[in-house]
Amino acid sequence: MSRSSALEAAGPAALRAAMREMWEAVAPAWGVHADYIDARAAGLTAALLEASALCPGQRVLELACGAGGAGIAAAALVAPGGEVVLSDVSEQMVAIAAARASARGVTNVRAKRLDAEDIDEPDDSFDAVFCREGLMFAVAPARAVADIHRVLRPGGRAVVTVWGPPAGNPWMRLVFETLAAELGAPAAPPGMPGPFSLSDADGLAALFTSAGFAGVAVHEHPVGLRSPSVDDWFSRTVELAGPLAKKLAGLPAERREAVRDRLAERAQPYIAPDGVVLPGLSLLATGQKPA
């Protein structure tokens, strides 16, 4: 039995451990590209924070914080007297987020390793919880949304963004499909949640409604990608995407080059005079815990 088949058969605990290992492996690249990640997601982060309706003095939790850009931006909105907890399942991601906050002189943040599916915080302890592009990687997203509801105070708001349907995200879909074609198998390991696992707007809304949230709404938000070259787009996407990095690293050099060549062919409709311009689409979901 292959490792991926064994993981799938072992159940959710093994999948969660593998997911944590996967994000630990790519955390250094997230540190290197942290400013790029924040710049690309700047519009989405602004929409997320606006939907969170943050005020001075509030206590806020960011789940799956990665390099911490959204949470660091939120810290200014809850000052004075407020606090943002930057959290991720990866210890290295937490350390990167903490270091970036410290380097910017942001003092009203605290960094902590937390699993979004088992949030080690008391009931009714946050005014807002948000997660930028992380919930789709939860093994049991319904469990994660239920725990977000638990840790929110009555009247508190949850705001989550996930990647929309594959058709709206060729910047990622083409890389996944090209690698899968070269491998003759899916790029993501069997049983592991992928980037498009919550890309159905109705399904995403149902998760929040089922968890007890009121006023649930899901909106589309464009998050395009501009890159100076196919090589830059390919290498950066693979470095940051946990499911892809390990797969590609395991290929010999000639097969990695074959993946790149295939991708360049498929990218032709998106080639512009100044590089590559690809569409992207996120879903932004909001809900409120009844008072």
Secondary structure, DSSP 8 states (H G I E B T S, - for coil): --HHHHHHHH-HHHHHHHHHHHHHHHHHHHHHTHHHHHHHTHHHHHHHHHHHT--TT-EEEEES-TT-HHHHHHHHHHTTT-EEEEEES-HHHHHHHHHHHHHTT--SEEEEE-BTTB--S-TT-EEEEEEES-GGG-SSHHHHHHHHHHHEEEEEEEEEEEE--GGG-HHHHHHHHHHHHHHTS-SS-TTS--TTTT--HHHHHHHHHHTT-EEEEEEEEE--EEESSHHHHHHHHHHH-HHHHHHHHTS-HHHHHHHHHHHHHHTGGGEETTEEEE--EEEEEEEE---
